[in-house]
Structures are given as C-alpha cells and as structure tokens.
Amino acid sequence: RLESAAKVPSTFGRLVEFSKTDPTKQPVGASYMALIKTWSRFDPAKAEEAFWRWKDENDNGRCEMRIESDLIRTLVSSWCKSNESNAAEQSDGLVRFAMKEPEWEPTTFVANMVINKWCQEKTLEGLERAQDLLESMIAYHDAHPGSETKPDNLTYLPIVRFLSEIG
C-alpha cells in the first residue's frame, strides 16, 4: 500500500544514518532492491532515483550491486505503467543504459515495453523513437549474437499498428 511505501524511505534513511557510526549497518544490495521494488509500484521517479543512488554507491565501492535483468525490467515496467509525461523517455534511457553497460543486458521483453510505450504516444516523434530503439536492438544483437536482445514479432507489432492507424 502507498502508506506502507511512504515509510520505506525513512526506514532506509535511518539505516544510512546508522551506517555512519556503525559500518555493519550499511545498506546492502537487498536494501536497495527492496526500496526500488517498493517505489516501482507507486512512483517510478523515486524508484529510478534509488537505482542511480545505488549505482553511485557501487561505483564508489560502498555497496555491491548485483547485475540482473530483473532490476532494469522493474524500473522500465514502472515507467511504462505510469501516466507520467516523460515515461517513454525515462524507460528508453534505462534500456539504452543497459545496452551500453557490459554487465547489463536488456531483454527483448523490456525493449518491447519501451517500443510499445513510444507508440502509445501517438506522435510521429514517438514513432521515430520506437523505430530508433528497434534499430538499436538490431545493432545490439548483431554485436552480441548470443544476447537475448533480439527483435521478435511483438517488437514490430506496435510499430506496424501505429503505421496502419495513421495510414
């Protein structure tokens, strides 16, 4: 529930405060994952903010970050389910981030969600961004033939549907 989710950041904040005096209380990956999963149900911006904070902590050697596709799926799904005006842009940025990082690999399912979100905007810019992501998927798969990031029929469907609607 949203009331419970509102308590998570303060609990997490107390953990961070405790870690300043007691290093054994330092947040671990599971702490960040719980924060991200909780906020992804209600506020994609807060979930993504927690993700970037965790990444920064990992990059600075303060907290290990497990690299897994479920994390990107959770964040992208949160944005794609939202009605935020920047949802397609934010989810697209996360997929492109995952494509650039050697340890991260977005799945076809995740990229398909973003392509669908772009097409739902019903704008030519949205269509162009969807097509650009499709081309990026193809290029990614060509560069990484064994990857799970490979366009399938559900990748093309929203684009074809959009094109048929505009004639």
Residue frames as qw, qx, qy, qz and C-alpha x, y, z in Angstrom:
[[0.000, 0.887, 0.461, 0.000, 0.00, 0.00, 0.00],
 [0.318, 0.735, -0.043, 0.598, 1.06, 3.55, -0.57],
 [0.488, -0.819, 0.132, -0.270, 1.00, 4.26, 3.18],
 [0.892, -0.325, 0.207, 0.235, 3.50, 1.46, 3.75],
 [0.707, 0.436, 0.116, 0.545, 5.64, 2.55, 0.81],
 [0.003, 0.901, -0.055, 0.430, 5.84, 6.05, 2.28],
 [0.676, -0.700, 0.227, -0.033, 7.57, 4.58, 5.35],
 [0.931, 0.130, 0.073, 0.333, 10.27, 2.78, 3.36],
 [0.447, 0.684, -0.155, 0.555, 12.44, 5.85, 2.60],
 [0.352, -0.787, 0.292, -0.414, 12.54, 6.90, 6.26],
 [0.925, -0.306, 0.226, 0.023, 13.49, 3.37, 7.31],
 [0.812, 0.382, 0.023, 0.440, 16.15, 3.32, 4.61],
 [0.119, 0.830, -0.178, 0.515, 17.33, 6.78, 5.73],
 [0.650, -0.675, 0.283, -0.204, 17.73, 5.54, 9.30],
 [0.956, -0.006, 0.158, 0.249, 19.80, 2.64, 8.01],
 [0.554, 0.632, -0.067, 0.537, 22.05, 5.10, 6.16],
 [0.233, -0.832, 0.237, -0.444, 22.37, 7.23, 9.33],
 [0.863, -0.447, 0.236, -0.031, 23.24, 4.17, 11.45],
 [0.896, 0.270, 0.040, 0.352, 25.90, 3.20, 8.93],
 [0.224, 0.838, -0.222, 0.445, 27.77, 6.44, 9.62],
 [0.376, -0.674, 0.515, -0.373, 28.54, 5.30, 13.16],
 [0.690, -0.183, 0.695, -0.090, 28.29, 1.53, 12.69],
 [0.240, 0.445, -0.658, -0.558, 29.64, 0.18, 9.37],
 [0.125, 0.086, 0.988, 0.022, 27.84, -3.12, 9.93],
 [0.326, 0.595, 0.586, -0.444, 24.54, -1.27, 9.40],
 [0.067, 0.406, -0.436, -0.800, 25.48, -0.11, 5.91],
 [0.768, 0.381, 0.146, -0.493, 22.78, -0.70, 3.26],
 [0.426, -0.167, 0.825, 0.331, 23.34, -3.79, 1.15],
 [0.127, 0.019, -0.677, -0.725, 22.08, -4.62, -2.32],
 [0.175, -0.460, -0.868, -0.061, 18.93, -6.20, -0.91],
 [0.075, -0.593, -0.404, 0.692, 18.16, -2.93, 0.91],
 [0.117, 0.369, -0.316, -0.866, 18.31, -1.00, -2.36],
 [0.164, -0.133, -0.864, -0.457, 16.36, -3.69, -4.20],
 [0.108, -0.556, -0.779, 0.269, 13.58, -3.52, -1.60],
 [0.013, 0.582, 0.136, -0.801, 13.49, 0.26, -1.89],
 [0.138, 0.232, -0.576, -0.771, 13.38, 0.12, -5.69],
 [0.161, -0.275, -0.913, -0.254, 10.71, -2.59, -5.83],
 [0.053, -0.596, -0.640, 0.483, 8.56, -0.77, -3.31],
 [0.091, 0.587, -0.008, -0.805, 8.73, 2.57, -5.09],
 [0.019, 0.079, -0.750, -0.656, 8.31, 1.00, -8.52],
 [0.001, -0.500, -0.866, -0.011, 4.72, 0.21, -7.57],
 [0.063, -0.835, -0.459, 0.297, 3.86, 3.85, -6.83],
 [0.061, 0.955, -0.115, -0.266, 6.46, 6.30, -8.10],
 [0.887, 0.324, 0.061, 0.323, 8.81, 5.41, -10.96],
 [0.246, 0.836, -0.244, 0.425, 10.88, 8.57, -10.44],
 [0.512, -0.689, 0.437, -0.268, 11.67, 7.63, -6.83],
 [0.959, -0.040, 0.269, 0.078, 12.44, 4.06, -7.87],
 [0.718, 0.573, -0.039, 0.393, 14.85, 5.29, -10.53],
 [0.079, -0.864, 0.321, -0.381, 16.40, 7.77, -8.11],
 [0.768, -0.485, 0.406, -0.102, 17.14, 4.87, -5.73],
 [0.923, 0.274, 0.152, 0.223, 18.65, 2.93, -8.63],
 [0.461, 0.746, -0.177, 0.446, 21.08, 5.74, -9.54],
 [0.393, -0.776, 0.382, -0.313, 21.96, 6.24, -5.86],
 [0.917, -0.216, 0.335, 0.024, 22.73, 2.51, -5.57],
 [0.798, 0.498, 0.031, 0.336, 24.81, 2.64, -8.74],
 [0.111, 0.852, -0.294, 0.419, 26.76, 5.59, -7.35],
 [0.655, -0.599, 0.413, -0.202, 27.34, 3.73, -4.07],
 [0.953, 0.081, 0.248, 0.153, 28.54, 0.70, -6.07],
 [0.602, 0.699, -0.074, 0.379, 30.80, 2.79, -8.30],
 [0.058, -0.799, 0.395, -0.450, 32.38, 4.31, -5.19],
 [0.489, 0.195, -0.813, 0.247, 32.92, 0.90, -3.57],
 [0.282, -0.238, 0.532, -0.762, 30.42, 1.38, -0.75],
 [0.700, 0.125, 0.524, -0.469, 27.76, -1.15, -1.76],
 [0.218, -0.094, 0.873, 0.425, 27.86, -4.09, -4.11],
 [0.597, 0.368, 0.025, -0.713, 25.36, -4.01, -6.94],
 [0.552, 0.082, 0.820, 0.128, 24.14, -7.28, -8.38],
 [0.253, 0.324, -0.455, -0.790, 23.75, -7.01, -12.09],
 [0.293, 0.263, 0.919, -0.018, 20.49, -8.60, -13.16],
 [0.052, -0.263, -0.568, -0.778, 17.93, -8.02, -15.86],
 [0.272, -0.641, -0.716, 0.049, 15.11, -8.09, -13.29],
 [0.259, -0.543, -0.229, 0.766, 16.27, -4.72, -11.95],
 [0.020, 0.141, -0.390, -0.910, 16.03, -2.98, -15.33],
 [0.215, -0.385, -0.803, -0.401, 12.72, -4.75, -16.01],
 [0.265, -0.626, -0.622, 0.388, 11.32, -3.49, -12.72],
 [0.129, -0.486, -0.029, 0.864, 12.32, 0.10, -13.45],
 [0.088, 0.024, -0.591, -0.802, 11.20, 0.10, -17.08],
 [0.222, -0.463, -0.840, -0.175, 7.92, -1.58, -16.21],
 [0.192, -0.607, -0.485, 0.599, 7.27, 1.01, -13.54],
 [0.014, 0.380, -0.193, -0.905, 7.74, 3.85, -16.02],
 [0.152, -0.077, -0.756, -0.632, 5.73, 2.12, -18.75],
 [0.215, -0.534, -0.817, 0.037, 2.77, 1.54, -16.44],
 [0.144, -0.523, -0.336, 0.770, 2.76, 5.14, -15.30],
 [0.320, 0.822, 0.447, 0.149, 0.93, 8.04, -16.86],
 [0.339, -0.696, 0.112, 0.623, 3.90, 10.37, -16.43],
 [0.517, 0.826, -0.014, -0.224, 4.51, 12.54, -19.48],
 [0.160, 0.753, -0.633, -0.083, 8.20, 11.55, -19.58],
 [0.842, -0.200, 0.476, -0.159, 7.61, 7.81, -19.08],
 [0.884, 0.447, 0.071, 0.116, 8.70, 6.75, -22.57],
 [0.306, 0.825, -0.367, 0.300, 11.80, 8.94, -22.41],
 [0.436, -0.631, 0.572, -0.289, 12.83, 7.65, -18.97],
 [0.902, -0.046, 0.422, -0.074, 12.28, 3.98, -19.82],
 [0.751, 0.635, -0.077, 0.160, 14.12, 4.42, -23.13],
 [0.053, 0.825, -0.487, 0.282, 17.07, 5.91, -21.26],
 [0.670, -0.429, 0.572, -0.199, 17.23, 2.90, -18.95],
 [0.928, 0.265, 0.257, 0.040, 17.22, 0.43, -21.85],
 [0.553, 0.764, -0.214, 0.254, 19.94, 2.37, -23.64],
 [0.295, -0.741, 0.547, -0.254, 21.96, 2.49, -20.41],
 [0.844, -0.179, 0.497, -0.092, 21.68, -1.30, -20.15],
 [0.841, 0.522, 0.077, 0.119, 22.82, -1.69, -23.77],
 [0.291, 0.838, -0.361, 0.286, 25.97, 0.34, -23.06],
 [0.462, -0.624, 0.573, -0.260, 26.99, -1.43, -19.85],
 [0.391, 0.354, -0.837, -0.144, 28.95, -4.65, -20.44],
 [0.048, -0.006, 0.929, -0.368, 27.38, -6.45, -17.45],
 [0.457, 0.373, 0.463, -0.661, 23.81, -5.41, -18.22],
 [0.004, -0.046, -0.795, -0.605, 21.67, -6.79, -20.97],
 [0.531, 0.171, 0.239, -0.795, 18.12, -5.66, -21.56],
 [0.420, 0.177, 0.887, 0.072, 15.82, -8.44, -22.65],
 [0.017, -0.273, -0.640, -0.718, 13.63, -8.32, -25.72],
 [0.253, -0.676, -0.692, 0.023, 10.63, -8.11, -23.38],
 [0.291, -0.651, -0.215, 0.668, 11.97, -4.93, -21.75],
 [0.125, -0.187, 0.402, 0.887, 12.81, -3.26, -25.06],
 [0.083, -0.427, -0.776, -0.456, 9.37, -4.24, -26.38],
 [0.217, -0.726, -0.560, 0.335, 7.72, -2.47, -23.44],
 [0.187, -0.552, 0.051, 0.811, 9.53, 0.73, -24.33],
 [0.041, 0.049, 0.652, 0.755, 8.74, 0.49, -28.04],
 [0.152, -0.594, -0.774, -0.161, 5.10, -0.03, -27.14],
 [0.236, -0.711, -0.356, 0.559, 5.19, 2.98, -24.77],
 [0.134, -0.312, 0.316, 0.886, 6.65, 5.19, -27.52],
 [0.070, -0.249, -0.753, -0.605, 3.92, 4.07, -29.94],
 [0.183, -0.653, -0.714, 0.176, 1.21, 4.73, -27.36],
 [0.154, -0.474, -0.103, 0.861, 2.14, 8.41, -27.50],
 [0.459, 0.677, 0.569, 0.087, 0.52, 8.52, -30.95],
 [0.077, 0.916, -0.156, -0.362, 3.00, 11.10, -32.23],
 [0.767, 0.595, -0.212, 0.116, 5.44, 10.99, -35.10],
 [0.021, 0.719, -0.612, 0.328, 8.25, 11.65, -32.66],
 [0.715, -0.291, 0.557, -0.308, 7.12, 8.64, -30.61],
 [0.928, 0.351, 0.113, -0.056, 7.10, 6.52, -33.76],
 [0.496, 0.736, -0.400, 0.230, 10.58, 7.70, -34.71],
 [0.269, -0.617, 0.650, -0.354, 11.88, 6.97, -31.22],
 [0.879, -0.050, 0.414, -0.231, 10.31, 3.49, -31.34],
 [0.845, 0.525, -0.071, 0.076, 11.93, 2.81, -34.69],
 [0.192, 0.772, -0.527, 0.300, 15.25, 4.12, -33.40],
 [0.560, -0.442, 0.632, -0.303, 15.09, 1.73, -30.45],
 [0.941, 0.232, 0.222, -0.109, 14.24, -1.12, -32.83],
 [0.630, 0.689, -0.296, 0.199, 17.34, -0.26, -34.89],
 [0.145, -0.691, 0.614, -0.352, 19.40, -0.14, -31.69],
 [0.832, -0.180, 0.465, -0.245, 18.09, -3.60, -30.74],
 [0.894, 0.446, 0.005, 0.045, 19.10, -4.97, -34.13],
 [0.355, 0.755, -0.450, 0.317, 22.57, -3.38, -33.86],
 [0.464, -0.564, 0.585, -0.352, 22.96, -4.67, -30.29],
 [0.923, 0.004, 0.360, -0.137, 22.03, -8.20, -31.32],
 [0.756, 0.613, -0.176, 0.146, 24.38, -8.03, -34.33],
 [0.128, 0.725, -0.553, 0.388, 27.21, -7.00, -31.98],
 [0.328, -0.287, 0.799, -0.413, 26.19, -9.61, -29.36],
 [0.533, 0.056, -0.666, -0.519, 24.75, -12.56, -31.35],
 [0.402, -0.171, -0.881, 0.180, 24.14, -14.69, -28.25],
 [0.112, -0.005, 0.415, -0.903, 22.18, -11.98, -26.46],
 [0.116, 0.509, 0.839, -0.156, 18.53, -12.10, -25.51],
 [0.169, 0.661, 0.107, -0.723, 18.02, -8.67, -27.03],
 [0.153, 0.014, 0.780, 0.607, 16.62, -9.73, -30.36],
 [0.466, 0.139, -0.017, -0.874, 13.54, -8.24, -32.04],
 [0.189, 0.204, 0.960, 0.029, 10.57, -10.57, -32.31],
 [0.024, -0.536, -0.666, -0.519, 7.03, -10.25, -33.62],
 [0.312, -0.812, -0.460, 0.181, 5.97, -8.30, -30.51],
 [0.379, -0.406, 0.094, 0.826, 8.73, -5.79, -31.22],
 [0.087, 0.091, 0.535, 0.835, 7.31, -4.93, -34.62],
 [0.065, -0.593, -0.797, -0.093, 3.61, -5.13, -33.75],
 [0.103, -0.776, -0.349, 0.515, 3.19, -1.69, -32.07],
 [0.121, -0.429, 0.371, 0.814, 5.10, 0.00, -34.89],
 [0.012, 0.198, 0.816, 0.544, 3.04, -1.72, -37.59],
 [0.081, -0.683, -0.711, 0.145, -0.17, -0.96, -35.68],
 [0.112, -0.698, -0.107, 0.699, 0.76, 2.71, -35.36],
 [0.070, -0.243, 0.564, 0.786, 1.66, 2.97, -39.05],
 [0.016, -0.388, -0.854, -0.347, -1.62, 1.36, -40.07],
 [0.096, -0.732, -0.566, 0.367, -3.57, 3.77, -37.88],
 [0.034, -0.692, 0.069, 0.718, -2.02, 6.83, -39.49],
 [0.729, 0.635, 0.222, -0.126, -2.38, 5.37, -42.98]]
